Amino acid sequence: MSANPRPNRAARRFLVAAAGLTTVGALVAAMPASANGHGGHGGGNGNGHPKPSSRTVDVQLLSLNDLHGNLEPPAGSSGKVGTVDAGGAEHLATSLRKAREGKKYSITAAAGDMIGGSPMLSGLFHDEPTVEALNKMKLDVTSVGNHEFDEGPAELLRIQNGGCHPTEGCYEKDKKGKPKKFKGADFPYLSANVTKEKTGKTLLKPYTVWKKNGVKIGFIGVTLENTPGVVTANGVKGLKFHDEIETVNKYAKELDRQGVKSIVALIHEGGAPASSAYDYNCDSPGPGDGISGPITAIAKGISPKVDALVTGHTHQSYVCTIPDPAGNPRLVTSAASFGKVYTETTLTYDRRTQDIVRTTAKSPTSRNHIVTRDQPEREKLGADMRKLIERWNVLAAPIANRPQGFISADIEGRGSKELEKPLGSLIADAQQQGLAAADKGGAQLALMNPGGIRSDLVYKASGAEGDGVVTYGEAFTVQPFTNLMNVVDLTGADLIAALKQQVSGGNEASPKILQISKGLTYTLDLTKKGADRVDAASIKLNGEVIDPAKTYRVAMNEFLAGGGDNFPALALGKNKLNAASDLDVFNAYLAANSSAAKPIAPPAAGRITIVK
């Protein structure tokens, strides 16, 4: 998802100083067999299903996406699938290892954003703990998501290849007391559509071929083409991002020429299913009818040479078939986010044609499974994850457990389904109040991008701090990017344009509703279309209609101030003042405005009047 990344340098420097899948689904990519078409060579028995024989073998594909460094179970509503508590590395590892039992051929693949936007346990250490965990879980391959670029291409290459951080060094020591070098990812990161501007060469490998006992399956990985629109400029400096369809088709041809006929695309882009059910099948009444969003056009444009698409980015769960350019349905899956769900698919591989046998089944039996937290096998199968988390928590404890403030109840952010999120309002209030003084910027109002809110604030204690206490680690998990705050002059016309851009232009298909500080109000009419959804006459600050010709001092993080998330009007700000990081501003607000006797309550809704 979109966010506003920036390395948490200050916190990490402080730390260094302080610390010195269960049931196998039957095939997959539901696709008519054809005597001459890709994927339809032989194996048919007249009813669209492969004839059982030693010529074919079943290959299990376990897939996930958008883990975002959630090694510990996500808190609050962010850690639920429906009403079921889900997620956490201990439970994810248990689920995957159970699913692989008895499977001769099994591949585990991911569709990006495995790191970045991470909770403190991982983010404080530049996500080294998460990569270590994924190595132990035997992840075979992943595409690169937009969040893998949070700290720039050089850091992504370090994550792939290993080596200690260039400024913070190594976090641990070996048994001899020497710095313990980070080994990097055992699995390949694929990003076929990201090239270096100077050379035109890909930053990372475009594809890889998984092989075992003569079985060959190619994986092509592509990153969100719009990554420059959702990552700070430094994160993508010197890089070009190319069209997903053209790139996948290019490398599908290359793999085909090499004799690799079975191909899976790992795409960090996704869709919006019509249902929020974790195991939703989009094929009702027809293939792909129950899903919308960018992945539908991408799926329809990718070559029939590709047998299945594993997708991500939108944090949704779905198992669909979407017609390929030949009009044949092809499997497209996504497994929510934060390690709460994984997808299990069976690829039927024909040894003679070296291709995936596709069936004419109307609905794929590939399934999404919840990563539940009540698996008794976790005591054995998840023990190494538990030890890993405990080890890194010891290093994080000096900072993570430090109290910052107090709340009276859960304050929902990431987990909120409302357009006006309680935690979004609280963050915006913190930014406006913290930067209101003349010497700090003179902010009259504040705007916060919803993608930068990574979690909820939960009332129940996560450790020994006590109920209602907000720790530094919990605040970090909410805002892990530590963007610098900016205060700029915007004309009333620019402010009106920005609020209209929430639901128009690049955001029309997938609106991004800014979280706003107290005193700013307006009406959002969802019965209308595009920019007309925001009534300019209804936009008021402290009861006064915004004057297009007047100048207002507006606080926002540097990501938004640069026009991120498709808000070009916000990049028109003048007289910019750089302030403290968003995390520091938020923590200062908690300290100044709450106590054990007077905790902060969830802000009331009503700043945005929504007409449905």
C-alpha positions as CSV (number, residue, x, y, z in Angstrom):
1,M,0.0,0.0,0.0
2,S,1.0,3.6,-0.4
3,A,2.9,5.1,2.4
4,N,5.6,7.7,3.2
5,P,8.9,6.0,3.8
6,R,12.0,7.4,5.4
7,P,14.7,5.6,7.4
8,N,14.4,6.0,11.2
9,R,18.0,7.1,11.5
10,A,17.8,8.8,14.8
11,A,16.1,6.0,16.7
12,R,18.5,3.5,15.2
13,R,21.5,5.4,16.2
14,F,20.1,5.7,19.7
15,L,19.6,1.9,19.8
16,V,23.1,1.1,18.7
17,A,24.5,3.3,21.4
18,A,22.1,1.9,24.0
19,A,22.4,-1.7,23.1
20,G,26.3,-1.4,22.0
21,L,-0.4,-24.2,4.0
22,T,-2.9,-27.6,5.4
23,T,-5.2,-29.0,2.7
24,V,-3.9,-29.2,-0.9
25,G,-6.2,-27.5,-3.4
26,A,-6.6,-29.2,-6.7
27,L,-5.3,-27.3,-9.7
28,V,-5.0,-23.9,-10.1
29,A,-5.0,-21.9,-13.2
30,A,-8.3,-22.9,-14.5
31,M,-7.8,-22.7,-18.2
32,P,-9.2,-24.7,-21.2
33,A,-6.9,-27.3,-22.6
34,S,-6.0,-27.0,-26.2
35,A,-4.1,-29.3,-28.5
36,N,-1.8,-26.5,-29.6
37,G,-2.2,-23.8,-27.0
38,H,0.2,-23.1,-24.2
39,G,-0.5,-25.3,-21.2
40,G,-2.8,-27.7,-23.1
41,H,-0.4,-30.3,-24.5
42,G,-1.7,-33.8,-23.8
43,G,-3.0,-35.2,-20.6
44,G,-6.6,-34.5,-21.4
45,N,-9.3,-37.1,-20.9
46,G,-12.2,-35.4,-22.7
47,N,-13.6,-33.7,-19.7
48,G,-11.0,-31.0,-19.2
49,H,-9.1,-32.7,-16.4
50,P,-5.7,-34.3,-16.8
51,K,-5.6,-38.1,-17.0
52,P,-3.9,-39.5,-13.9
53,S,-0.6,-41.0,-14.9
54,S,3.1,-41.0,-13.9
55,R,3.6,-38.4,-16.6
56,T,2.2,-35.6,-14.4
57,V,3.3,-34.5,-10.9
58,D,1.6,-32.2,-8.5
59,V,3.6,-29.1,-7.5
60,Q,2.4,-27.3,-4.4
61,L,2.6,-23.5,-4.6
62,L,2.3,-21.7,-1.3
63,S,2.1,-17.9,-1.7
64,L,1.8,-14.8,0.4
65,N,2.3,-11.0,0.1
66,D,2.6,-7.7,2.0
67,L,4.1,-9.2,5.2
68,H,5.6,-5.7,6.1
69,G,7.9,-7.1,8.7
70,N,5.1,-8.3,11.0
71,L,7.1,-10.9,13.0
72,E,4.9,-10.5,16.1
73,P,1.2,-11.0,15.7
74,P,-0.4,-7.7,14.5
75,A,-2.2,-5.8,17.2
76,G,-5.9,-5.0,17.3
77,S,-8.1,-5.2,14.2
78,S,-5.0,-5.3,12.0
79,G,-4.4,-8.8,13.4
80,K,-7.8,-10.2,12.6
81,V,-9.3,-12.0,9.7
82,G,-13.0,-11.5,10.4
83,T,-13.2,-12.3,14.1
84,V,-10.2,-14.7,14.0
85,D,-6.9,-13.6,15.5
86,A,-4.3,-14.3,12.8
87,G,-0.7,-13.7,11.8
88,G,2.7,-13.7,13.5
89,A,5.9,-15.4,12.3
90,E,5.6,-18.2,14.7
91,H,2.2,-19.1,13.4
92,L,3.0,-18.4,9.7
93,A,6.0,-20.7,9.9
94,T,3.9,-23.4,11.5
95,S,1.2,-23.1,8.8
96,L,3.7,-23.3,5.9
97,R,5.6,-26.2,7.4
98,K,2.4,-28.1,8.1
99,A,1.2,-27.5,4.6
100,R,4.5,-28.8,3.1
101,E,4.3,-32.1,5.0
102,G,4.2,-35.1,2.6
103,K,4.6,-32.9,-0.5
104,K,7.4,-34.0,-2.8
105,Y,7.3,-30.8,-4.8
106,S,6.6,-27.5,-2.9
107,I,7.5,-23.9,-3.7
108,T,6.9,-20.9,-1.5
109,A,6.7,-17.6,-3.3
110,A,5.7,-14.0,-2.4
111,A,4.5,-10.9,-4.3
112,G,6.4,-8.1,-2.6
113,D,6.3,-5.8,0.4
114,M,7.7,-8.4,2.6
115,I,9.7,-5.6,4.3
116,G,9.2,-1.9,4.7
117,G,6.5,-0.1,6.7
118,S,7.4,-2.6,9.4
119,P,6.8,-2.6,13.2
120,M,9.6,-1.6,15.4
121,L,11.0,-5.1,16.0
122,S,11.9,-5.3,12.4
123,G,12.0,-1.7,11.2
124,L,14.4,-0.5,13.9
125,F,17.0,-3.0,12.4
126,H,16.4,-2.2,8.8
127,D,14.3,-5.3,8.5
128,E,17.2,-7.7,9.0
129,P,15.1,-9.8,11.4
130,T,12.3,-10.3,8.8
131,V,14.8,-11.4,6.2
132,E,16.3,-13.8,8.7
133,A,12.9,-15.2,9.4
134,L,12.0,-15.6,5.8
135,N,15.2,-17.5,5.2
136,K,14.3,-19.9,8.0
137,M,10.8,-20.3,6.6
138,K,12.4,-21.4,3.3
139,L,10.9,-18.7,1.1
140,D,12.0,-19.6,-2.5
141,V,11.4,-16.3,-4.3
142,T,9.7,-13.0,-4.1
143,S,9.0,-10.0,-6.3
144,V,10.0,-6.5,-5.1
145,G,7.2,-4.3,-3.8
146,N,7.2,-0.6,-3.5
147,H,8.1,-0.7,0.2
148,E,11.3,-2.6,-0.6
149,F,12.4,0.8,-2.0
150,D,11.7,2.7,1.2
151,E,15.4,3.2,1.9
152,G,16.6,3.3,-1.6
153,P,18.2,0.9,-4.2
154,A,21.5,0.6,-2.3
155,E,19.8,-0.7,0.8
156,L,17.6,-3.1,-1.2
157,L,20.8,-4.6,-2.8
158,R,22.2,-5.0,0.8
159,I,19.0,-6.8,1.8
160,Q,19.6,-9.2,-1.2
161,N,23.3,-9.6,-0.9
162,G,24.1,-9.1,2.7
163,G,26.5,-7.0,4.7
164,C,26.1,-4.8,7.7
165,H,24.4,-1.4,7.5
166,P,26.7,1.3,6.1
167,T,26.2,3.7,8.9
168,E,24.9,1.6,11.9
169,G,27.1,-1.4,11.3
170,C,26.3,-4.8,12.6
171,Y,23.7,-5.2,15.3
172,E,24.9,-8.5,16.9
173,K,28.1,-10.2,17.8
174,D,29.2,-13.8,17.2
175,K,30.4,-16.2,19.9
176,K,33.9,-14.7,19.6
177,G,32.6,-11.2,20.2
178,K,33.2,-10.1,16.7
179,P,30.5,-8.2,14.6
180,K,28.1,-10.6,13.2
181,K,27.6,-9.9,9.5
182,F,24.0,-9.8,8.0
183,K,23.9,-12.6,5.5
184,G,21.2,-11.2,3.2
185,A,18.3,-13.1,1.6
186,D,18.7,-16.7,0.7
187,F,15.9,-16.2,-1.8
188,P,16.1,-14.1,-5.0
189,Y,14.3,-10.7,-5.1
190,L,12.9,-10.3,-8.6
191,S,12.1,-6.9,-10.2
192,A,12.0,-7.3,-14.0
193,N,10.5,-3.9,-14.7
194,V,13.0,-1.7,-12.6
195,T,16.1,-0.6,-14.5
196,K,19.0,1.7,-13.9
197,E,18.6,5.0,-15.7
198,K,22.3,5.1,-16.7
199,T,22.7,1.6,-18.0
200,G,19.2,0.4,-18.8
201,K,20.0,-2.9,-16.9
202,T,17.7,-4.3,-14.3
203,L,18.5,-3.5,-10.7
204,L,17.9,-7.1,-9.7
205,K,17.2,-10.4,-11.5
206,P,14.1,-10.3,-13.7
207,Y,13.3,-14.0,-13.2
208,T,14.4,-17.3,-11.7
209,V,13.7,-20.9,-12.6
210,W,12.9,-23.3,-9.8
211,K,14.1,-26.9,-10.6
212,K,13.7,-30.3,-8.9
213,N,14.0,-33.8,-10.4
214,G,13.5,-32.4,-13.9
215,V,10.5,-30.2,-13.0
216,K,11.1,-26.6,-14.1
217,I,8.9,-23.6,-13.2
218,G,9.9,-20.0,-14.1
219,F,9.0,-17.1,-11.9
220,I,8.9,-13.5,-13.2
221,G,8.7,-10.7,-10.6
222,V,7.5,-7.1,-11.3
223,T,7.1,-4.1,-9.0
224,L,4.3,-1.6,-8.9
225,E,4.9,0.7,-11.9
226,N,3.7,3.6,-9.9
227,T,6.3,3.1,-7.2
228,P,7.7,6.6,-7.8
229,G,4.3,8.0,-6.9
230,V,4.2,6.3,-3.5
231,V,7.8,6.4,-2.4
232,T,10.0,9.4,-1.6
233,A,12.2,10.6,-4.4
234,N,15.4,9.4,-2.8
235,G,13.9,5.9,-2.6
236,V,13.8,5.6,-6.4
237,K,16.6,7.9,-7.4
238,G,18.4,6.8,-10.6
239,L,15.7,4.1,-11.5
240,K,13.0,3.7,-14.1
241,F,9.9,1.7,-13.6
242,H,8.3,0.1,-16.6
243,D,4.9,-1.3,-17.6
244,E,4.1,-4.5,-15.9
245,I,2.3,-6.2,-18.8
246,E,5.1,-5.4,-21.4
247,T,7.8,-6.5,-19.0
248,V,6.2,-9.8,-18.0
249,N,5.4,-10.6,-21.7
250,K,9.0,-9.9,-22.6
251,Y,10.5,-12.3,-20.1
252,A,7.8,-14.9,-20.7
253,K,9.1,-15.1,-24.3
254,E,12.6,-15.3,-23.1
255,L,11.8,-18.2,-20.7
256,D,9.8,-19.9,-23.4
257,R,12.8,-19.7,-25.7
258,Q,14.9,-21.3,-23.0
259,G,12.5,-24.2,-22.8
260,V,10.8,-23.1,-19.6
261,K,7.1,-23.6,-20.4
262,S,5.6,-23.4,-16.9
263,I,5.6,-19.8,-15.7
264,V,4.2,-17.9,-12.7
265,A,4.2,-14.1,-12.5
266,L,4.7,-12.5,-9.1
267,I,3.1,-9.0,-9.4
268,H,3.1,-6.3,-6.8
269,E,-0.2,-4.9,-7.9
270,G,-3.7,-6.0,-7.0
271,G,-7.4,-5.6,-7.1
272,A,-10.4,-4.9,-5.0
273,P,-12.7,-8.0,-4.6
274,A,-16.4,-7.6,-4.2
275,S,-16.3,-9.4,-0.8
276,S,-14.0,-9.1,2.2
277,A,-14.1,-12.8,2.9
278,Y,-10.6,-14.2,3.1
279,D,-11.4,-17.1,0.8
280,Y,-13.5,-15.1,-1.6
281,N,-13.8,-16.6,-5.1
282,C,-14.3,-13.8,-7.6
283,D,-15.8,-16.0,-10.3
284,S,-19.5,-15.2,-9.7
285,P,-21.3,-15.1,-12.0
286,G,-18.4,-15.3,-14.5
287,P,-14.6,-15.4,-14.4
288,G,-13.2,-12.3,-12.7
289,D,-16.6,-10.6,-12.4
290,G,-16.2,-10.2,-8.7
291,I,-12.9,-8.2,-8.8
292,S,-12.0,-4.7,-10.0
293,G,-8.9,-2.5,-9.9
294,P,-5.6,-2.4,-11.8
295,I,-4.9,-6.2,-11.7
296,T,-7.9,-6.9,-13.9
297,A,-6.4,-5.0,-16.9
298,I,-2.9,-6.4,-16.2
299,A,-4.2,-10.0,-16.1
300,K,-6.0,-9.5,-19.3
301,G,-2.9,-8.2,-21.0
302,I,-0.3,-10.8,-19.8
303,S,0.6,-13.5,-22.3
304,P,-1.1,-16.9,-22.1
305,K,2.4,-18.3,-21.7
306,V,2.1,-17.3,-18.0
307,D,0.1,-19.9,-16.1
308,A,-0.8,-18.1,-12.9
309,L,-0.5,-14.7,-11.2
310,V,0.3,-14.2,-7.6
311,T,-0.5,-10.6,-6.7
312,G,-0.4,-8.1,-3.7
313,H,-0.2,-4.4,-2.8
314,T,-4.0,-3.9,-2.1
315,H,-3.9,-6.1,1.1
316,Q,-6.9,-8.0,-0.1
317,S,-7.8,-11.7,-0.1
318,Y,-9.1,-13.4,-3.3
319,V,-8.8,-16.4,-5.5
320,C,-10.1,-15.6,-9.0
321,T,-9.8,-16.5,-12.6
322,I,-9.5,-13.6,-15.0
323,P,-9.5,-14.2,-18.8
324,D,-6.1,-13.9,-20.5
325,P,-5.7,-12.3,-24.0
326,A,-6.9,-15.6,-25.5
327,G,-10.1,-15.4,-23.5
328,N,-9.2,-18.3,-21.3
329,P,-9.6,-17.9,-17.5
330,R,-6.3,-17.8,-15.5
331,L,-5.7,-18.0,-11.8
332,V,-5.1,-14.7,-10.0
333,T,-4.6,-14.8,-6.2
334,S,-3.8,-12.6,-3.2
335,A,-3.3,-13.4,0.4
336,A,-4.3,-10.3,2.4
337,S,-1.4,-8.9,4.4
338,F,0.8,-9.0,7.5
339,G,1.1,-12.8,7.3
340,K,-2.5,-13.4,8.3
341,V,-3.4,-15.5,5.2
342,Y,-1.5,-17.7,2.8
343,T,-2.6,-19.2,-0.5
344,E,-2.2,-22.9,-1.4
345,T,-2.4,-24.0,-5.0
346,T,-1.6,-27.2,-6.8
347,L,0.1,-26.9,-10.2
348,T,-0.2,-30.1,-12.3
349,Y,3.0,-30.4,-14.2
350,D,3.3,-32.5,-17.4
351,R,6.8,-34.0,-17.6
352,R,6.6,-34.6,-21.3
353,T,5.5,-31.1,-22.3
354,Q,7.2,-29.5,-19.3
355,D,4.1,-27.4,-19.0
356,I,1.3,-26.8,-16.5
357,V,-1.8,-28.8,-17.4
358,R,-4.8,-26.4,-17.2
359,T,-8.4,-27.6,-16.7
360,T,-11.7,-26.3,-17.8
361,A,-12.9,-26.0,-14.3
362,K,-15.1,-22.9,-13.9
363,S,-13.8,-22.1,-10.4
364,P,-10.2,-22.9,-9.2
365,T,-9.9,-24.9,-6.1
366,S,-6.8,-23.0,-5.0
367,R,-7.6,-21.8,-1.5
368,N,-6.7,-19.1,0.9
369,H,-6.1,-20.3,4.5
370,I,-6.1,-18.2,7.7
371,V,-2.8,-18.3,9.7
372,T,-4.5,-19.0,13.0
373,R,-2.8,-18.5,16.4
374,D,-4.2,-21.6,18.0
375,Q,-2.2,-24.3,16.2
376,P,-0.8,-26.8,18.8
377,E,2.0,-27.7,16.4
378,R,3.6,-24.2,16.8
379,E,5.4,-25.3,20.0
380,K,7.6,-27.5,17.7
381,L,7.2,-26.0,14.2
382,G,7.4,-22.4,15.2
383,A,10.0,-22.6,18.0
384,D,12.8,-21.1,15.9
385,M,10.6,-18.1,15.1
386,R,9.9,-17.6,18.8
387,K,13.6,-17.7,19.6
388,L,14.3,-15.2,16.8
389,I,11.7,-12.8,18.0
390,E,13.0,-13.1,21.6
391,R,16.6,-12.4,20.5
392,W,15.8,-9.2,18.6
393,N,13.4,-8.0,21.3
394,V,16.3,-8.0,23.7
395,L,18.1,-5.5,21.5
396,A,15.0,-3.4,20.9
397,A,13.8,-3.3,24.5
398,P,15.7,-0.2,25.7
399,I,13.7,1.9,23.3
400,A,10.6,-0.1,22.6
401,N,9.3,-0.3,26.2
402,R,9.7,3.4,26.9
403,P,6.2,4.9,27.7
404,Q,5.0,7.8,25.6
405,G,1.5,8.5,26.7
406,F,-1.9,7.1,27.6
407,I,-5.2,6.2,25.8
408,S,-8.6,5.3,27.2
409,A,-9.6,2.8,24.5
410,D,-8.5,1.3,21.2
411,I,-7.9,4.0,18.6
412,E,-8.3,2.4,15.2
413,G,-6.1,3.4,12.3
414,R,-4.9,0.7,9.8
415,G,-7.7,-1.6,10.9
416,S,-10.5,1.0,10.6
417,K,-12.8,0.6,7.7
418,E,-14.0,4.2,8.0
419,L,-12.8,6.9,5.6
420,E,-12.2,9.2,8.6
421,K,-10.1,7.1,10.9
422,P,-9.9,7.9,14.6
423,L,-6.1,7.4,14.7
424,G,-5.8,9.5,11.5
425,S,-7.6,12.4,13.2
426,L,-5.3,12.0,16.3
427,I,-2.1,12.1,14.2
428,A,-3.3,15.1,12.3
429,D,-4.2,16.9,15.5
430,A,-0.7,16.1,16.9
431,Q,0.9,17.5,13.8
432,Q,-1.2,20.7,13.8
433,Q,-0.8,21.4,17.5
434,G,2.9,20.4,17.6
435,L,3.7,22.8,14.7
436,A,1.3,25.6,15.5
437,A,3.7,27.9,17.3
438,A,5.2,30.6,15.1
439,D,8.7,29.4,15.6
440,K,7.7,25.8,14.7
441,G,5.9,26.7,11.5
442,G,2.6,28.4,12.4
443,A,0.5,25.5,11.2
444,Q,-3.3,26.3,11.0
445,L,-4.2,22.8,9.8
446,A,-2.6,19.4,9.1
447,L,-3.1,16.7,6.5
448,M,-2.1,13.0,6.9
449,N,-2.0,10.3,4.2
450,P,-3.9,7.2,5.2
451,G,-1.2,4.8,3.9
452,G,1.2,6.2,6.4
453,I,-0.8,4.8,9.3
454,R,0.4,1.3,9.7
455,S,-1.4,0.0,12.7
456,D,-3.9,0.7,15.5
457,L,-3.2,1.9,19.0
458,V,-4.5,-0.8,21.3
459,Y,-5.6,-0.3,24.9
460,K,-4.6,-3.7,26.1
461,A,-1.0,-3.9,27.2
462,S,1.3,-5.8,24.8
463,G,3.9,-6.3,27.6
464,A,4.5,-5.2,31.2
465,E,3.7,-1.5,30.6
466,G,0.1,-1.7,31.7
467,D,-3.2,-1.3,29.9
468,G,-3.7,2.1,28.1
469,V,0.1,2.9,28.0
470,V,1.4,3.8,24.6
471,T,5.1,2.7,24.3
472,Y,7.7,4.0,21.9
473,G,7.5,0.6,20.1
474,E,3.7,0.9,19.6
475,A,4.0,4.5,18.4
476,F,6.8,3.4,16.0
477,T,4.6,0.7,14.6
478,V,1.9,3.2,13.8
479,Q,4.4,5.6,12.0
480,P,7.5,3.6,11.2
481,F,8.8,5.9,8.3
482,T,9.8,8.8,10.5
483,N,9.3,11.3,7.7
484,L,10.3,14.9,8.5
485,M,7.4,17.2,8.9
486,N,7.0,20.2,6.6
487,V,4.9,23.4,7.1
488,V,4.1,25.2,3.9
489,D,2.1,28.1,2.5
490,L,-0.8,26.8,0.4
491,T,-3.4,29.0,-1.2
492,G,-7.0,28.2,-0.6
493,A,-7.3,27.2,-4.2
494,D,-4.4,24.7,-3.8
495,L,-6.0,23.3,-0.6
496,I,-9.4,22.9,-2.4
497,A,-7.6,21.2,-5.4
498,A,-5.8,18.8,-3.0
499,L,-9.0,17.7,-1.3
500,K,-10.6,17.1,-4.7
501,Q,-7.6,15.1,-5.8
502,Q,-8.5,12.6,-3.1
503,V,-11.2,11.3,-5.4
504,S,-10.0,12.3,-8.9
505,G,-7.1,12.1,-11.2
506,G,-4.7,9.3,-10.1
507,N,-6.9,8.6,-7.1
508,E,-10.3,8.4,-8.8
509,A,-10.2,4.6,-9.2
510,S,-8.9,4.1,-5.7
511,P,-9.6,7.2,-3.5
512,K,-7.1,8.2,-0.8
513,I,-8.9,10.2,1.9
514,L,-6.6,12.5,3.7
515,Q,-6.9,12.5,7.5
516,I,-7.5,16.1,8.7
517,S,-6.9,18.0,11.9
518,K,-9.6,19.4,14.1
519,G,-11.3,22.6,12.8
520,L,-11.1,21.5,9.1
521,T,-14.4,20.2,7.8
522,Y,-16.0,19.5,4.5
523,T,-18.6,17.3,2.7
524,L,-17.7,14.2,0.7
525,D,-20.6,13.2,-1.6
526,L,-20.1,9.6,-2.7
527,T,-23.2,9.8,-4.9
528,K,-21.3,11.9,-7.3
529,K,-18.2,11.2,-9.5
530,G,-14.6,12.4,-9.5
531,A,-13.8,15.9,-8.2
532,D,-17.4,16.7,-7.8
533,R,-17.5,14.4,-4.8
534,V,-15.9,17.2,-2.8
535,D,-18.1,20.3,-2.4
536,A,-15.7,23.3,-2.4
537,A,-18.3,25.5,-0.7
538,S,-18.4,23.1,2.2
539,I,-14.7,23.3,3.0
540,K,-14.3,25.3,6.1
541,L,-11.5,26.0,8.7
542,N,-12.9,26.8,12.1
543,G,-16.3,27.5,10.6
544,E,-15.1,29.9,7.9
545,V,-15.3,28.9,4.2
546,I,-11.8,28.4,2.6
547,D,-11.0,31.5,0.5
548,P,-9.3,30.4,-2.7
549,A,-7.2,33.7,-2.7
550,K,-6.1,33.4,0.9
551,T,-2.9,31.7,2.1
552,Y,-2.9,29.0,4.8
553,R,-0.1,27.4,6.7
554,V,-0.4,23.6,6.3
555,A,1.5,20.9,8.1
556,M,2.1,17.5,6.4
557,N,4.9,15.0,6.1
558,E,7.6,15.4,3.5
559,F,6.1,12.6,1.4
560,L,2.8,14.5,0.9
561,A,4.6,17.8,0.6
562,G,6.4,16.3,-2.4
563,G,3.1,15.5,-4.1
564,G,3.1,11.8,-3.1
565,D,0.0,9.6,-3.4
566,N,-1.1,11.6,-6.4
567,F,-1.5,15.0,-4.7
568,P,0.3,17.4,-7.1
569,A,-1.5,20.4,-5.5
570,L,0.3,19.7,-2.2
571,A,3.7,20.1,-4.0
572,L,2.9,23.7,-4.8
573,G,3.6,24.8,-1.2
574,K,5.9,27.7,-0.6
575,N,7.9,29.1,2.3
576,K,8.6,25.5,3.5
577,L,9.8,25.0,7.1
578,N,11.4,21.6,7.9
579,A,10.4,20.3,11.4
580,A,10.9,17.2,13.5
581,S,9.9,13.8,12.3
582,D,6.3,12.8,12.3
583,L,7.1,10.1,15.0
584,D,8.8,12.7,17.3
585,V,5.9,15.1,16.8
586,F,3.3,12.4,17.6
587,N,5.2,11.2,20.7
588,A,5.6,14.8,22.0
589,Y,1.8,15.3,21.6
590,L,1.1,12.1,23.6
591,A,3.4,13.2,26.4
592,A,1.9,16.7,26.5
593,N,-1.8,15.8,26.2
594,S,-2.2,12.6,28.3
595,S,-1.6,11.1,31.7
596,A,-2.6,8.0,33.5
597,A,-5.4,10.1,35.1
598,K,-6.4,11.8,31.9
599,P,-5.8,9.5,28.9
600,I,-6.6,10.4,25.4
601,A,-9.9,9.2,24.1
602,P,-10.6,8.2,20.5
603,P,-11.4,11.4,18.5
604,A,-15.1,11.7,17.5
605,A,-16.0,11.4,13.9
606,G,-17.6,14.2,11.9
607,R,-14.9,16.3,10.4
608,I,-15.8,14.8,7.1
609,T,-19.5,14.7,6.4
610,I,-20.1,11.7,4.1
611,V,-23.1,11.4,1.8
612,K,-23.8,7.9,0.5
